[in-house]
Amino acid sequence: MASGILIVDKPEGWTSMDVCAKLRGVFHERRIGHGGTLDPMATGVLPVFVGRATRAVEFAEKSDKEYIAGLKLGVITNTQDSSGEVLEERPVHVTREALESTLEQFRGDILQIPPMYSAIKINGKKLYELARKGREVERPARPVTIKALELLEQQGEDLYTIKVRCTKGTYIRTLCHDVGQALGCGGCMASLRRTMAAGFTFKDARTLEELQSAPDPAALLMPVEELFADRERLVLSPTSEKRVRNGMTAVLPNVNPGEYRVYAQSGEFLALCQAKGGKLTTIKSFFEV
C-alpha cells in the first residue's frame, strides 16, 4: 500500500482539502491528509501525507512556515485579502523607509486577532460561517512569532512584496492588515505563495499535473522519516525493536537524552522516539501493523 510524503505545489483556486480529494483518486487510498492549510487564493508548498504516513500530519502542522506575500496598502477588505469585499479605500503616502520602520514592530513575538473569515471555532461555530451571516464576534488575540520579516521589493506606490517566516497559526493576511493599520492607510494581502513548510521547499514540490500523469505516482512519494531528518538516527537491537513494536519502553542506558529516528536492523523506519533517563519511549510509531 502507498505510504509516504508528497510536497504539492498547490494551485490557486483549490482548497487544501480539494488537493487531498484529488490525490485519493490518484493513489486509490483513503488515508490522505495535509500538513497546513492554504487558503484557495494562496499557492505553494503543501505537504501531503499518504497512507500510514498520515500519522505524521500533526508534526508538520506544528512546524514553521515561510511565505512570499503581496502587501496592498490603502485598501481594507472584510477578509483582509484582495478576494474580499472592499470596506474602505484610503490615499497612500508611505515611503519605503516608513514601511521598513513599521515592519520592525511586527518582528518577534506578537499578538494577532484571528480574522472573521477563518476556520477557528468560537462557541462551536466556525468564524467564517458567522461572517457570511454578517455577524462579527469578539476574538481573543493569539500569540505568534514572526521569526523573519523582510521587504523584498516595491512594485508601485501602494504594492510591496514581503517575505515572512513564522510559527504555526500565523495569518499572513492579518499581518498585512495590521501593518496597514499601523501605517494609518490600511492594507490587505494581495497574493500569497508558501515557499517552505515542515522543512520542505519548492525543490521538493510537484504539480498536480505531474502527479496525475506519472506512470507510478507512488514512486514519487518520499519516506515519512524525511520529516524527521533533523533528528539523530538510532538502530535498535532485535530485543529493543520487539519492545518498541509492542509499545513498550526499551532500556538503553548509553543513549543520550533527546528525540530519535528509530530503525530496525533491517533498515525499516519504526518510530519517532524520546530517550530520557536511559529509557526509550515511542512518541509515534510508523511501522505497518
QUIPE-V596536 format. One record per residue. RES is the residue in one letter. SS is DSSP state (a for helix, b for strand, c for the rest). PSI is psi as a letter, one per 20 degrees, with the letter a starting at -180 (999 if undefined). Layout:
res=RES ss=SS psi=PSI
res=RES ss=SS psi=PSI
//
This chain:
res=M ss=c psi=q
res=A ss=c psi=p
res=S ss=c psi=p
res=G ss=b psi=a
res=I ss=b psi=p
res=L ss=b psi=p
res=I ss=b psi=o
res=V ss=b psi=p
res=D ss=b psi=n
res=K ss=b psi=p
res=P ss=c psi=q
res=E ss=c psi=q
res=G ss=c psi=i
res=W ss=c psi=q
res=T ss=c psi=r
res=S ss=a psi=h
res=M ss=a psi=h
res=D ss=a psi=g
res=V ss=a psi=g
res=C ss=a psi=g
res=A ss=a psi=g
res=K ss=a psi=g
res=L ss=a psi=h
res=R ss=a psi=h
res=G ss=a psi=h
res=V ss=a psi=g
res=F ss=a psi=i
res=H ss=c psi=l
res=E ss=c psi=p
res=R ss=c psi=h
res=R ss=c psi=n
res=I ss=b psi=p
res=G ss=b psi=r
res=H ss=b psi=q
res=G ss=c psi=l
res=G ss=c psi=o
res=T ss=c psi=p
res=L ss=c psi=p
res=D ss=c psi=q
res=P ss=c psi=h
res=M ss=c psi=i
res=A ss=c psi=q
res=T ss=b psi=r
res=G ss=b psi=b
res=V ss=b psi=o
res=L ss=b psi=o
res=P ss=b psi=p
res=V ss=b psi=p
res=F ss=b psi=p
res=V ss=b psi=p
res=G ss=a psi=c
res=R ss=a psi=h
res=A ss=a psi=i
res=T ss=a psi=i
res=R ss=a psi=i
res=A ss=a psi=i
res=V ss=a psi=g
res=E ss=a psi=h
res=F ss=a psi=h
res=A ss=a psi=g
res=E ss=a psi=h
res=K ss=c psi=i
res=S ss=c psi=r
res=D ss=c psi=q
res=K ss=b psi=q
res=E ss=b psi=p
res=Y ss=b psi=q
res=I ss=b psi=p
res=A ss=b psi=q
res=G ss=b psi=p
res=L ss=b psi=o
res=K ss=b psi=o
res=L ss=b psi=q
res=G ss=c psi=j
res=V ss=b psi=p
res=I ss=b psi=p
res=T ss=b psi=r
res=N ss=c psi=i
res=T ss=c psi=i
res=Q ss=c psi=j
res=D ss=b psi=r
res=S ss=c psi=i
res=S ss=c psi=i
res=G ss=c psi=a
res=E ss=c psi=p
res=V ss=b psi=p
res=L ss=b psi=h
res=E ss=b psi=q
res=E ss=b psi=p
res=R ss=c psi=q
res=P ss=c psi=q
res=V ss=c psi=o
res=H ss=c psi=m
res=V ss=c psi=p
res=T ss=c psi=r
res=R ss=a psi=h
res=E ss=a psi=h
res=A ss=a psi=h
res=L ss=a psi=g
res=E ss=a psi=g
res=S ss=a psi=g
res=T ss=a psi=h
res=L ss=a psi=h
res=E ss=a psi=h
res=Q ss=a psi=h
res=F ss=a psi=j
res=R ss=c psi=q
res=G ss=b psi=b
res=D ss=b psi=p
res=I ss=b psi=r
res=L ss=b psi=p
res=Q ss=b psi=p
res=I ss=b psi=o
res=P ss=c psi=q
res=P ss=c psi=q
res=M ss=c psi=h
res=Y ss=c psi=m
res=S ss=c psi=r
res=A ss=c psi=j
res=I ss=c psi=q
res=K ss=b psi=p
res=I ss=b psi=o
res=N ss=c psi=l
res=G ss=c psi=i
res=K ss=b psi=p
res=K ss=b psi=p
res=L ss=a psi=g
res=Y ss=a psi=h
res=E ss=a psi=h
res=L ss=a psi=g
res=A ss=a psi=h
res=R ss=a psi=i
res=K ss=c psi=j
res=G ss=c psi=j
res=R ss=c psi=q
res=E ss=c psi=p
res=V ss=c psi=q
res=E ss=c psi=p
res=R ss=c psi=p
res=P ss=c psi=q
res=A ss=b psi=q
res=R ss=b psi=q
res=P ss=b psi=p
res=V ss=b psi=r
res=T ss=b psi=p
res=I ss=b psi=o
res=K ss=b psi=h
res=A ss=b psi=p
res=L ss=b psi=o
res=E ss=b psi=p
res=L ss=b psi=o
res=L ss=b psi=g
res=E ss=b psi=r
res=Q ss=b psi=p
res=Q ss=b psi=i
res=G ss=b psi=r
res=E ss=c psi=h
res=D ss=c psi=j
res=L ss=b psi=p
res=Y ss=b psi=q
res=T ss=b psi=p
res=I ss=b psi=q
res=K ss=b psi=p
res=V ss=b psi=p
res=R ss=b psi=p
res=C ss=b psi=r
res=T ss=c psi=r
res=K ss=c psi=q
res=G ss=c psi=j
res=T ss=c psi=p
res=Y ss=c psi=o
res=I ss=a psi=h
res=R ss=a psi=h
res=T ss=a psi=h
res=L ss=a psi=g
res=C ss=a psi=g
res=H ss=a psi=g
res=D ss=a psi=h
res=V ss=a psi=g
res=G ss=a psi=g
res=Q ss=a psi=g
res=A ss=a psi=h
res=L ss=a psi=i
res=G ss=c psi=i
res=C ss=c psi=i
res=G ss=c psi=r
res=G ss=b psi=r
res=C ss=b psi=r
res=M ss=b psi=p
res=A ss=b psi=h
res=S ss=b psi=r
res=L ss=b psi=p
res=R ss=b psi=p
res=R ss=b psi=p
res=T ss=b psi=i
res=M ss=b psi=p
res=A ss=b psi=p
res=A ss=c psi=k
res=G ss=c psi=i
res=F ss=b psi=q
res=T ss=b psi=a
res=F ss=a psi=h
res=K ss=a psi=i
res=D ss=a psi=i
res=A ss=b psi=q
res=R ss=b psi=q
res=T ss=c psi=r
res=L ss=a psi=h
res=E ss=a psi=g
res=E ss=a psi=g
res=L ss=a psi=g
res=Q ss=a psi=h
res=S ss=a psi=i
res=A ss=c psi=p
res=P ss=c psi=h
res=D ss=c psi=n
res=P ss=a psi=h
res=A ss=a psi=h
res=A ss=a psi=i
res=L ss=a psi=i
res=L ss=c psi=p
res=M ss=b psi=q
res=P ss=c psi=q
res=V ss=a psi=h
res=E ss=a psi=i
res=E ss=a psi=h
res=L ss=a psi=h
res=F ss=a psi=k
res=A ss=c psi=i
res=D ss=c psi=i
res=R ss=c psi=q
res=E ss=b psi=q
res=R ss=b psi=p
res=L ss=b psi=p
res=V ss=b psi=p
res=L ss=c psi=q
res=S ss=c psi=r
res=P ss=a psi=h
res=T ss=a psi=g
res=S ss=a psi=h
res=E ss=a psi=g
res=K ss=a psi=g
res=R ss=a psi=g
res=V ss=a psi=g
res=R ss=a psi=h
res=N ss=c psi=j
res=G ss=c psi=k
res=M ss=c psi=r
res=T ss=c psi=p
res=A ss=b psi=p
res=V ss=b psi=o
res=L ss=c psi=n
res=P ss=c psi=h
res=N ss=c psi=j
res=V ss=c psi=p
res=N ss=c psi=q
res=P ss=c psi=q
res=G ss=b psi=a
res=E ss=b psi=q
res=Y ss=b psi=q
res=R ss=b psi=o
res=V ss=b psi=p
res=Y ss=b psi=q
res=A ss=c psi=r
res=Q ss=c psi=i
res=S ss=c psi=i
res=G ss=c psi=i
res=E ss=c psi=p
res=F ss=b psi=p
res=L ss=b psi=g
res=A ss=b psi=r
res=L ss=b psi=p
res=C ss=b psi=r
res=Q ss=b psi=p
res=A ss=b psi=p
res=K ss=b psi=p
res=G ss=c psi=k
res=G ss=c psi=j
res=K ss=b psi=q
res=L ss=b psi=o
res=T ss=b psi=q
res=T ss=b psi=p
res=I ss=b psi=g
res=K ss=b psi=p
res=S ss=b psi=q
res=F ss=c psi=j
res=F ss=c psi=q
res=E ss=c psi=p
res=V ss=c psi=999
//
